[in-house]
Amino acid sequence: MASYDVIVIGSGPGGYVCAIRCAQLGLKTACVEGRETLGGTCLNVGCIPSKALLHATELLHETEANFGKMGLKVLRPDVDWAQMMAYKDETIEGNTKGIEFLFKKNKIDWLKGWGTITEPGKVMVGDEVHEAKNIVVATGSEPSPLPGVEVDEKRVVTSTGALELEEIPKSMVVIGAGVIGLELGSVYNRLGAEVTVIEYLDVITPGMDPEIQKTFQRTLKKQGLKFIMGAAVQSAKAAKGKATVTYKPKKGDAEETVQADVVLLATGRRPYTEGLGLDTVGVRMNARGQVETDDHWKTNVDGIYSIGDCIDGPMLAHKAEDEGMAVAETLAGQAGHVNYNVIPGVIYTHPEVANVGFNEADLKDAGHPYKVGKFSFMGNARAKANHAADGFVKILADKETDRILGAHIIGPMAGDLIHEICVAMEFGAAAEDLARTCHAHPTYSEAVREAALACGDGPIHS
Ligand code: NAI
């Protein structure tokens, strides 16, 4: 029986980062992972493979949309689907092998198999029981099923099957206009599929800034995505080489059907805690099936902690990573901390969409006096030169103090641009602080500065 300071269960972004930080802080650490490779959903069947496909298909889109305008005469690139899949698989392998290397470097034992907590301080993997002073549950999430939707991962797929399709479908129905549906819907739209998104609400990407929601949907429509809004999907079934989806519009009660080669179910994810033995050791769960934790990620059972998608909060890899580091620091006797007010969200479509902090709907609901500084990429020289001037940066700041409360970007490199604002918010900056910071010309980042200027005396280029 091996004995550790910490055993982390799950090697996704929350778990592997936690394990590495624990080891770096001098704790004898093991990480349990039952998959053949490390990295969890994110690296194996989530963020990383989807970003590879988004990157490849964005280049395809760019070639078709803008190359001619820039004097680059190329024929439409031929899509070699097998090679694109191989590129995606190599990307996964490069990243999962990288984590394996980091585990070796930091002397972390990878306990191969699925872990069960048999009693506080004991984790069984296969036939072996391992001891640990502390256990961190980082088992992530899985796609939520939808009653009536029969997933076979061939014709009716979740994000996992959508990354493994044998051929490019001619048509695809996406159930749910959330992050997964719009990212993967964009991939197949760019590859020539006719993509129809069915969404229960009247808006896409619930929770996002209302102005961004509208602009984003308009942009996606222009790219060819079709939307059926305000409709609840009742069922999806595969038969005779097709899949049929039945949905019920909120207005009117007649059911409608639509057929496609592939149906993607993307209506959310749920915590994955099966077989962990949490009930046996008495770990309390909340009504949403999440592991309940206190402000220091500790469960009600001494020595058992939990982080990432299986606890409350946004299901984002970087949120899990931050919690993983904070727990490691706590276990090493330091003060771990996560600032939940400054967790960026990014949708890797084209253009990208990014946000941090409060949105306008939140501030209106809270009755918080705020001002808006907005700047269109049309006024940004670099964006215009690159044929990437669709979109805007919007900064929300406190009306009295000018402190930045949130930011929302739709446009080129939005997922990278947002971090300047995250840093500013982490330091409690005012919009004026950003506005007074010299920004190199010509860069997309100047649009952030101009939005900050718009919170004060006004931007220069609009
Ligand atoms: P989501 O929660 O983002 O969106 C699900 C959508 O499905 C919602 O708009 C909802 O109204 C709709 N819906 C629910 N039931 C429906 C029904 N019966 N008929 C029609 N529409 C219905 O969920 P999604 O996209 O599956 O993503 C899951 C999680 O993964 C999210 O928390 C997301 O943040 C995370 N994720 C993040 C990524 C990123 O940061 N780039 C990428 C992929 C996933």
Boltz pocket constraint, residues with backbone or C-beta under 6 A from the ligand:
constraints:
  - pocket:
      binder: B
      contacts: [[A, 47], [A, 146], [A, 175], [A, 176], [A, 177], [A, 178], [A, 179], [A, 180], [A, 181], [A, 183], [A, 198], [A, 199], [A, 200], [A, 201], [A, 203], [A, 204], [A, 205], [A, 206], [A, 231], [A, 232], [A, 233], [A, 234], [A, 265], [A, 266], [A, 267], [A, 268], [A, 269], [A, 314], [A, 315], [A, 316], [A, 345], [A, 346], [A, 347], [A, 348]]
      max_distance: 6.0
